[in-house]
Amino acid sequence: MMTKIKFIEAEFYDANADKRAIRRRLERFLKVRRAPGLGVAPPDPDAPSDLLRWENDLAFIEIGREVEGRIDRRAGRMVEMRAALAGLSHLKHDDLKALKVLRNGAELIRIRSEQQADEIAAGIHESMPWMAPATDFLWKSMRRSVRTGDAGFRLPPLLLDGPPGIGKSMWARQLSTELGVPRCGVEATAEQASFSIVGAQRGWASAIPGRPLTTILKHLIANPVVVVDEVEKAGVANSTNGTSFGLTEGLLSLLEPSSAISWQCPFYQVGFDMSWISWVLTSNTLATLPAPLLSRLEVMRLPAVPVAELTDFARREGMRRGLTQSSVEAVVETLDIAGRGAELNLRHVTRMLTRGEAMEVAGIRH
């Protein structure tokens, strides 16, 4: 179920059509002022049919080319003033065109009922039971959203902290699928990760809008899931003039609802309501994360996945991939043996299943 909101802090209008309308009003005002001096009688209020005669008489009043020029220039100035107030006059044609998709607002996906919240949480828990703390937090957030009648659902900013390969990003992907909202992912280890999230104003080597905003513009849904992987490894971007910009600093204003609701995009230099985004950050350690960032997040500390749950996952994923029973059981047996002497994770399982697929395609059977 969807609700529409005003997403951009600006107004859209057709400047050419607006200028024509202003010019017509100014011309008519001048003709009405000149009419008595030219012997044109005003319309008889008791004779509605006399309005037609009045409009015809006005149409034949000439105001002169010089006056028309002055009216045209005044209409142009009024249009420029209106454009400045609308907040989009500074944009180039292509940028304005990109934002016009927001003319009628953006949609919010909401949770229809507590039953739907229960079903979503149950589905995620069934496939990833070891992520129970995060799923429980999600379930309670969805139910709260229903009870308070929120226009759309947004998960409070969440940090999934735990060892590599336990499915933190997979959980976020399943969340967006179950909610029916778009998802965008950002690798914090990338050199320009900060720009990928907040965008960069012109003057930087690669001026771009941020990926979350681009996702919203593409789908016209204002509450996507945005995943920032391995946030503790985020670097710092440096401009050609030596200015530095860090990922965590850029995130702060987006994670705070009071500032996100009128967030100023560095690229477009326009305000947007980014307060409906569901943020899911992942990390392998909290040691290097700054306190201001952690204070804005609900931190979920997650353990390694037990071998028993890895084997259950292998069976479910193997069936989904269409592997034979013998191939799946071979993977399960390998996991059971390997897990006695080493710590395994979902990546090991995925590689084993992929190898099993390749062997089946090649006609090799265990």
SVG drawing of the C-alpha trace seen along z (x, -y; Angstrom):
<svg xmlns="http://www.w3.org/2000/svg" viewBox="-30 -59 75 99">
<polyline fill="none" stroke="black" stroke-width="0.4" points="0.0,0.0 1.3,-3.4 1.0,-7.0 2.3,-10.0 4.4,-12.8 6.0,-16.0 9.6,-14.9 11.4,-17.9 11.5,-21.4 10.8,-23.2 8.0,-23.9 7.7,-23.0 6.0,-25.1 6.2,-25.8 8.1,-29.1 7.0,-29.8 3.3,-29.1 3.6,-31.2 5.1,-34.1 2.3,-34.0 -0.3,-34.0 1.3,-37.0 1.6,-38.9 -2.1,-38.3 -3.1,-39.5 -1.0,-42.7 -2.3,-43.5 -5.9,-43.0 -5.4,-45.2 -4.0,-48.0 -6.8,-47.7 -9.4,-47.9 -7.7,-51.0 -7.8,-52.6 -11.3,-51.5 -13.3,-54.5 -11.0,-57.0 -11.6,-55.2 -15.4,-55.3 -15.7,-51.6 -18.6,-51.2 -18.1,-48.6 -20.4,-45.6 -23.9,-45.9 -24.0,-43.9 -27.7,-43.2 -27.1,-41.8 -24.8,-38.7 -24.8,-38.6 -23.1,-42.1 -19.9,-40.4 -19.3,-39.0 -19.5,-42.5 -17.1,-43.8 -14.5,-41.1 -14.7,-41.7 -14.3,-45.5 -11.2,-44.9 -9.7,-42.6 -9.7,-45.4 -8.0,-48.0 -4.4,-48.4 -1.7,-49.1 1.2,-49.6 4.4,-47.7 6.5,-49.7 4.1,-49.0 3.9,-45.4 7.7,-45.3 7.6,-46.8 4.9,-44.3 7.0,-41.4 10.0,-42.6 8.0,-43.0 6.5,-39.5 10.0,-38.1 11.2,-39.7 8.2,-38.4 8.9,-34.9 12.5,-35.1 11.5,-36.1 9.0,-33.3 11.6,-30.8 14.0,-32.0 11.3,-31.5 10.6,-28.0 14.1,-27.0 15.2,-25.5 16.4,-28.5 20.0,-27.6 19.8,-24.2 21.0,-23.3 18.5,-22.0 19.5,-18.3 19.4,-18.5 16.0,-20.2 14.8,-17.5 16.0,-14.8 14.1,-16.3 10.8,-16.9 9.8,-13.3 9.2,-14.5 6.5,-17.0 3.8,-14.8 5.7,-13.7 7.1,-10.3 5.4,-7.2 5.8,-5.7 5.4,-1.9 3.8,-1.2 3.0,1.9 -0.8,2.5 -1.4,4.5 0.3,6.2 -0.4,9.5 1.7,8.4 4.4,7.4 4.3,10.8 4.4,12.6 7.4,10.5 9.4,11.1 8.5,14.8 9.7,15.2 13.0,13.6 13.5,15.5 12.8,18.8 15.5,18.3 18.1,16.7 17.3,17.7 20.8,16.7 19.9,13.0 17.1,13.2 18.1,10.0 17.9,7.9 14.7,9.6 13.1,9.0 14.0,5.3 12.5,5.2 9.3,6.9 8.8,4.6 9.5,1.5 6.9,2.7 4.2,3.3 4.9,-0.1 4.6,-1.7 1.1,-0.1 -0.1,-1.2 1.0,-4.8 -0.5,-5.0 2.8,-6.1 2.4,-7.2 5.2,-4.8 7.6,-2.3 11.1,-3.2 13.4,-1.0 15.3,-3.1 19.0,-3.3 20.5,0.1 24.1,1.3 24.7,5.0 28.0,5.8 29.6,9.2 32.2,11.5 32.4,11.6 30.2,14.0 27.2,14.3 24.8,12.8 24.4,9.2 24.1,7.8 21.9,10.8 19.5,9.9 19.3,6.4 18.6,7.6 15.8,9.9 14.4,7.0 14.0,4.8 12.4,7.8 9.9,8.5 9.0,4.8 8.6,4.4 10.9,1.4 14.0,0.7 17.5,1.2 20.8,-0.4 24.2,0.7 27.4,-1.2 30.7,0.5 32.4,-1.7 35.8,-0.4 35.4,-2.2 37.6,-5.3 34.6,-7.6 32.1,-5.9 31.2,-9.3 30.2,-10.7 28.3,-7.5 26.0,-8.3 25.7,-12.1 26.8,-13.1 29.4,-15.8 28.9,-19.4 30.4,-20.7 34.0,-21.6 35.0,-18.1 36.7,-15.8 33.5,-13.7 30.4,-15.7 27.4,-13.3 24.2,-13.0 24.3,-10.4 23.1,-6.8 20.2,-6.9 18.8,-10.0 19.4,-8.4 17.5,-5.3 14.5,-7.4 14.5,-9.3 14.5,-6.1 11.7,-4.3 9.8,-7.3 9.6,-5.5 10.9,-7.7 11.6,-4.9 14.2,-2.5 16.6,-0.3 20.1,-1.7 22.9,0.7 26.4,-0.6 28.7,2.4 31.8,2.5 31.3,-1.1 34.3,-0.8 36.6,-0.7 35.4,-3.9 38.1,-6.1 38.3,-9.9 37.7,-11.5 40.0,-14.4 39.2,-17.2 41.7,-18.7 42.1,-21.7 42.8,-19.5 39.4,-19.5 38.6,-16.3 35.3,-14.6 34.6,-11.5 31.7,-9.0 30.7,-9.0 30.5,-12.8 28.2,-12.7 26.0,-10.1 25.2,-12.0 22.7,-14.5 21.0,-11.7 20.6,-9.5 19.1,-12.3 15.4,-12.6 15.2,-16.3 17.9,-17.1 17.1,-14.4 13.6,-15.8 15.0,-18.8 18.4,-17.5 20.3,-19.7 21.8,-17.7 25.3,-18.9 24.9,-18.2 21.5,-19.6 21.6,-22.3 18.0,-21.5 16.3,-20.2 14.8,-16.7 12.9,-14.6 15.3,-11.8 13.9,-11.0 12.0,-7.9 15.1,-5.8 15.7,-2.6 19.4,-2.6 21.2,0.7 25.0,0.4 27.3,3.4 30.6,3.7 33.1,6.4 34.2,4.3 33.0,1.2 36.5,0.1 37.1,-2.5 33.6,-3.9 33.1,-7.4 30.8,-8.0 28.5,-10.5 27.8,-7.9 27.1,-5.1 24.8,-7.4 22.5,-7.6 22.3,-3.8 20.7,-0.8 23.7,1.5 23.0,5.3 26.0,7.5 25.7,10.8 27.7,14.0 29.1,16.4 26.6,18.8 26.6,22.2 27.4,25.2 23.9,26.7 22.3,23.5 24.9,23.5 23.9,27.0 20.2,26.0 20.9,23.1 22.9,25.3 19.9,27.6 17.4,24.8 19.7,23.0 20.7,26.2 17.0,27.0 16.4,23.5 19.3,23.9 17.9,27.3 20.8,29.4 20.3,33.1 19.8,34.6 23.1,36.4 25.0,33.1 23.3,31.2 24.1,34.0 27.7,34.1 28.0,30.3 26.3,30.9 28.7,33.7 31.7,31.6 30.5,28.7 30.0,31.0 33.6,32.3 35.2,29.0 33.3,27.3 35.0,29.4 38.4,27.7 37.6,24.3 35.1,21.5 32.9,21.6 30.5,19.0 27.9,18.5 30.6,17.7 32.0,21.2 28.6,22.7 27.9,20.6 31.3,21.6 30.6,25.3 27.1,25.1 28.5,23.3 31.1,26.0 28.4,28.6 26.4,26.9 29.4,26.8 30.1,30.5 26.5,31.4 26.6,29.4 29.8,31.2 28.1,34.6 30.0,35.5 28.1,37.1 29.3,37.5"/>
</svg>
